[in-house]
Amino acid sequence: MKFQLKLKTIFRGKGQRNAGTPENNYEQLERENKLVLSYLAVRKLIGLLGFFLPAILVIGSIIFGSCEKIQPSISNYYHTAMRDVFVGYTCALSIFLLSYKGYDLTDRIVSALAGTFGLILALLPTTFKTPVIPCNIECSVDHPGFIGTIHLVSAGLFLISLACFSLFLFTKGENNPTPEKLIRNKIYIGVAYLMFFCIGILILYFVLPEVSRKPLEPLKPVFWLETIAIMAFGLSWLVKGGLFFEDKT
């Protein structure tokens, strides 16, 4: 990615300062160095939080909300004591995606769509079958059903957009990729396929008649499929942030 290329250029520039190098150029390189490192650090943070988000929500709801059971879906944690964590992380990720530049117009469109869908699913919560569920924060009985439908569609499109990030955007790079870049690309592609698989199973689950879904509900299939997809997404961003398989210099 261009940020990684810039980082290499900056590192090559460091240590090459001589009498003919203007002071302001050297300071500019130092500033760019810090900006690129900060950008990579944000990617790592997003990846770490994404990878551990399901566990954070479950454990947090047990500690702070006295939840004894796993919720039916990740989105249901909006209605628990972990609401602020769920909304805060999703909004932070969405804003980062909206500011993502990428390589070209296609990258910017995909990131803008992902950011938009993320904000929608964070601000428009999923609905309950009943007004109050044990260990959940009370929600309004008048909570309109179409809000939950918008949330569900946005959540699906959000996951699809994140999978597209791994499959199409993260795999871009130099014409002569390094061995490490080839390994990273395999991870990105594997992550994307895993996410698409989980999304496909979720779609099949939701189109089943309710009578067919009822026996499966105790197994929490939506929660576990979402968890796998989100952890896969987190892994791809950890790799993109340079935590694993960095190019050897």
C-alpha positions in Angstrom: 0.0 0.0 0.0 1.2 3.6 -0.6 1.5 4.2 3.1 3.9 1.3 3.4 5.9 2.5 0.4 6.0 6.0 1.9 7.2 4.4 5.2 10.1 2.6 3.4 11.0 5.9 1.6 11.1 7.7 4.9 13.2 5.1 6.6 15.7 5.2 3.7 15.7 8.9 4.1 16.5 8.7 7.8 20.2 8.7 8.4 21.1 10.2 5.0 21.0 13.7 6.2 24.1 15.7 5.1 25.2 19.2 4.7 23.3 19.6 1.5 20.0 18.5 3.0 17.8 21.5 4.0 16.7 21.5 7.6 13.0 21.9 6.7 13.2 18.8 4.4 14.6 16.7 7.2 11.9 17.9 9.6 9.2 17.2 7.0 10.5 13.6 6.7 10.3 13.3 10.5 6.7 14.5 10.5 5.7 12.1 7.7 7.4 9.3 9.5 5.2 9.9 12.6 2.1 10.2 10.5 2.6 6.9 8.8 3.5 5.1 12.0 0.3 6.6 13.6 -1.8 5.3 10.7 -0.3 1.8 11.0 -0.9 2.0 14.8 -4.6 2.9 14.2 -4.9 -0.1 11.9 -3.5 -2.4 14.6 -5.8 -0.9 17.2 -8.8 -1.5 14.9 -7.6 -5.0 14.3 -7.1 -5.8 17.9 -10.4 -4.4 19.0 -12.2 -6.2 16.2 -10.5 -9.5 16.9 -11.4 -9.3 20.6 -14.7 -7.4 20.4 -17.0 -10.5 20.7 -15.1 -11.6 23.9 -15.1 -8.1 25.3 -18.9 -7.8 24.8 -19.6 -11.2 26.4 -17.3 -10.8 29.3 -18.3 -7.2 29.9 -22.0 -8.1 29.9 -21.3 -10.8 32.5 -19.3 -8.5 34.8 -21.2 -5.3 34.4 -24.7 -6.5 33.4 -25.0 -9.8 35.2 -25.7 -11.6 31.9 -25.7 -15.3 32.4 -26.1 -16.2 28.7 -24.6 -15.2 25.4 -26.9 -12.9 23.5 -28.5 -14.1 20.2 -26.3 -11.8 18.1 -23.5 -9.3 18.4 -26.0 -6.5 17.7 -28.0 -7.5 20.7 -25.3 -6.3 23.0 -26.5 -2.8 22.1 -29.3 -3.5 24.6 -26.9 -4.6 27.4 -24.5 -2.7 29.7 -21.9 -3.0 26.8 -24.0 -0.7 24.6 -21.4 2.1 24.7 -18.5 -0.3 23.8 -20.5 -1.7 20.8 -21.6 1.7 19.5 -18.3 3.4 20.3 -16.1 0.8 18.5 -18.5 0.7 15.4 -18.6 4.5 15.1 -14.8 4.8 15.5 -14.2 2.2 12.8 -16.8 3.8 10.5 -15.2 7.2 10.8 -11.8 5.8 10.1 -13.3 4.1 7.0 -14.9 7.3 5.8 -11.5 9.0 6.0 -9.7 6.2 4.3 -8.0 7.4 1.0 -6.8 4.1 -0.6 -5.3 3.9 -4.1 -8.1 5.2 -6.3 -11.7 6.1 -6.6 -12.9 2.5 -6.2 -11.1 2.3 -2.8 -12.7 5.5 -1.6 -16.2 4.4 -2.7 -15.9 1.0 -0.9 -14.5 2.6 2.2 -17.2 5.3 2.2 -20.0 2.7 1.8 -18.5 0.6 4.6 -18.3 3.6 6.9 -21.8 4.6 6.1 -23.3 1.2 6.7 -21.3 1.0 10.0 -22.7 4.2 11.3 -26.3 3.2 10.4 -26.0 -0.2 12.2 -24.5 1.5 15.2 -27.1 4.3 15.5 -30.2 2.2 14.5 -30.3 -0.8 16.9 -31.6 -4.2 16.3 -35.0 -5.1 17.7 -36.2 -7.4 20.5 -39.0 -10.0 20.3 -39.9 -8.9 23.8 -39.5 -5.5 25.5 -37.3 -6.7 28.2 -34.8 -9.6 28.3 -33.0 -10.7 31.5 -29.7 -8.7 32.0 -30.7 -6.3 29.2 -31.3 -2.6 29.4 -35.0 -1.9 28.9 -36.0 -0.9 25.4 -39.1 1.0 24.3 -42.1 -1.1 23.5 -42.8 1.3 20.7 -39.4 0.6 19.1 -40.5 0.3 15.4 -39.8 -2.9 13.6 -38.5 -1.2 10.4 -35.5 0.2 12.5 -34.4 -3.4 13.1 -34.8 -4.2 9.4 -32.6 -1.3 8.4 -30.1 -2.4 11.0 -30.0 -6.0 9.7 -29.5 -4.9 6.1 -26.8 -2.4 7.1 -25.0 -5.0 9.2 -25.0 -7.4 6.2 -23.7 -4.8 3.8 -21.1 -3.6 6.4 -19.7 -7.2 6.6 -19.7 -7.5 2.9 -17.9 -4.2 2.5 -15.2 -5.3 5.0 -14.8 -8.6 3.2 -14.3 -6.6 -0.1 -11.6 -4.6 1.7 -9.6 -7.8 2.3 -10.2 -9.4 -1.1 -9.8 -6.4 -3.4 -8.2 -3.5 -1.6 -5.7 -5.0 0.8 -4.3 -7.3 -1.9 -3.2 -4.3 -4.1 0.4 -3.4 -4.1 3.6 -3.3 -6.1 4.1 -5.1 -9.5 6.9 -7.2 -8.0 5.5 -8.2 -4.5 7.9 -9.4 -1.8 7.5 -12.9 -0.4 6.0 -11.3 2.7 3.4 -9.5 0.6 2.5 -12.7 -1.1 1.9 -14.3 2.3 -0.2 -11.3 3.4 -2.3 -11.5 0.2 -3.1 -15.2 1.0 -4.3 -14.2 4.4 -6.4 -11.4 3.0 -8.0 -13.7 0.5 -8.6 -16.4 3.0 -10.2 -13.9 5.4 -12.5 -12.6 2.7 -13.6 -16.1 1.7 -14.3 -17.0 5.3 -16.3 -13.8 5.8 -18.3 -14.4 2.7 -19.0 -18.0 3.8 -20.3 -16.7 7.2 -22.4 -14.1 5.5 -23.9 -16.7 3.1 -24.8 -19.0 6.0 -26.4 -16.1 7.8 -28.5 -15.2 4.8 -29.7 -18.8 4.5 -30.5 -18.8 8.2 -32.6 -15.6 8.0 -34.6 -16.8 5.0 -35.6 -20.0 6.7 -39.2 -20.0 8.1 -39.3 -19.2 11.8 -40.5 -22.7 12.6 -37.3 -24.0 11.1 -35.1 -21.5 12.9 -36.6 -22.1 16.3 -34.7 -25.4 17.1 -31.4 -23.7 16.2 -31.9 -20.6 18.4 -30.4 -22.1 21.6 -27.1 -22.7 19.6 -26.8 -18.9 18.9 -25.9 -19.4 15.2 -26.0 -15.7 14.4 -23.7 -14.8 17.3 -21.1 -17.4 16.4 -21.1 -16.7 12.6 -20.8 -13.0 13.3 -18.0 -13.7 15.7 -16.1 -15.7 13.2 -16.5 -13.0 10.5 -15.5 -10.1 12.9 -12.5 -12.0 14.2 -11.4 -12.7 10.6 -11.8 -9.0 9.8 -9.7 -8.1 12.9 -6.9 -10.5 11.7 -6.8 -8.9 8.3 -6.4 -5.4 9.8 -3.7 -6.6 12.2 -1.8 -8.0 9.2 -2.4 -4.8 7.2 -1.2 -2.7 10.2 2.2 -4.5 10.1 1.9 -6.7 13.1 2.6 -9.9 11.1 4.6 -10.6 8.0 6.2 -7.2 7.5 8.5 -6.7 4.5 12.1 -7.4 5.4 14.3 -4.5 4.9 
